[in-house]
C-alpha cells in the first residue's frame, strides 16, 4: 500500500509471500475456518515465554527479548485490548521469521505520518493484519451485513473491527488493501482521532473487552507456589516473588501466618533462666 503521506509500501511479490506464510500458519493451528481474535495469545504462549505487564509508556506497545536461550515477549496491558492482540500477531512474525530482539513502538505499528518504518516492520504489520483478518473472512462478514464499497461508513468499520478484535486503523487498512475503500475514503477514515473513535465505540455499544493493566509473568506464580510448598524458599522470598504480580498469598489460598503464643510453661521457664 502506498499513500500520499508516505508511510508504507510493500511490493505485490512480498505481499503474496506473506499471504503464503499466513495460510501456512493458519493451517498449522487449524484456524482456517474462523476468526482468531484473542486466541492469538494462546498461539503466542505456545511459541515463547509471554509477560503481560502495564508498562508506564503508552508509546511502547511491547518488546521481544532473548535471555539465556529463552525468548520473552512482553505485551503492554495498559494499551487497549485490540492493540494488544495486534502486538501479539506482529510479534509472531518476528518470532517465526526474524528471530531478533526489538522494541515495539506505536508509531511503527500504526505507521504514523513522518515516521520511517523498515521493510521488516512493514512485513510484520502486514502479516499481523492478514493473520487476524484474512480476506475471505472479511468478505464473508461484509456479505453478512450487505456491505459494499459504496455503503461503508465509520459505523461499519467499527463493527468489523469489533468482530475481528483488531484496531480501527487496522480494519481501515484491510478494507483499502482488498479494494473495498477508495483512497479518499481511506484517508478520511484514517484521519479520525482516537477520541472520535472512542466516542463512536461508546455510541454504538462496541466497547472493547476489559483486559487493561493485566499482570501475568509467564509461570512465575506457579513456580513460586511450588517452591514454597516444597519448602525450597522462605515465606519472605515467596511474598517477594508474588509482589511482582500484585498477588497476595491469601489469593492463592495461603492463610496469614499466625502469631506464636507460647504456653505458660515456656514463659515460666524463660523467667527462671533469666533469673539464673
C-alpha positions, 0 to 999 in steps of 0.5 A: 500500500502506498499513500500520499503521506508516505508511510508504507509500501510493500511490493505485490511479490512480498505481499503474496509471500506473506499471504503464503506464510499466513495460510501456512500458519493458519493451517498449522493451528487449524484456524482456517475456518474462523476468526482468531481474535484473542486466541492469538495469545494462546498461539503466542504462549505456545511459541515463547515465554509471554509477560503481560505487564502495564508498562508506564509508556503508552508509546511502547506497545511491547518488546521481544527479548532473548535471555539465556536461550529463552525468548520473552515477549512482553505485551503492554496491558495498559494499551487497549485490548485490540492493540494488544492482540495486534502486538501479539500477531506482529510479534509472531512474525518476528518470532517465526521469521526474524528471530531478533530482539526489538522494541515495539513502538506505536508509531511503527505499528500504526505507521504514523505520518513522518515516521520511517518504518523498515521493510521488516516492520512493514512485513510484520504489520502486514502479516499481523493484519492478514493473520487476524483478518484474512480476506475471505473472512472479511468478505464473508462478514461484509456479505453478512451485513450487505456491505459494499464499497459504496455503503461503508461508513465509520459505523461499519468499520467499527463493527468489523473491527469489533468482530475481528478484535483488531484496531480501527486503523487496522480494519481501515487498512484491510478494507483499502488493501482488498479494494473495498475503500477508495483512497479518499475514503481511506484517508478520511477514515484514517484521519479520525482521532482516537477520541472520535473513535472512542466516542463512536465505540461508546455510541454504538455499544462496541466497547472493547473487552476489559483486559487493561493493566493485566499482570501475568509473568509467564509461570512465575506464580506457579513456580513460586507456589511450588517452591514454597510448598516444597519448602525450597524458599522462605515465606519472605522470598515467596511474598517477594516473588508474588509482589511482582504480580500484585498477588497476595498469598491469601489469593492463592489460598495461603492463610496469614501466618499466625502469631506464636503464643507460647504456653505458660510453661515456656514463659515460666521457664524463660523467667527462671533462666533469666533469673539464673 
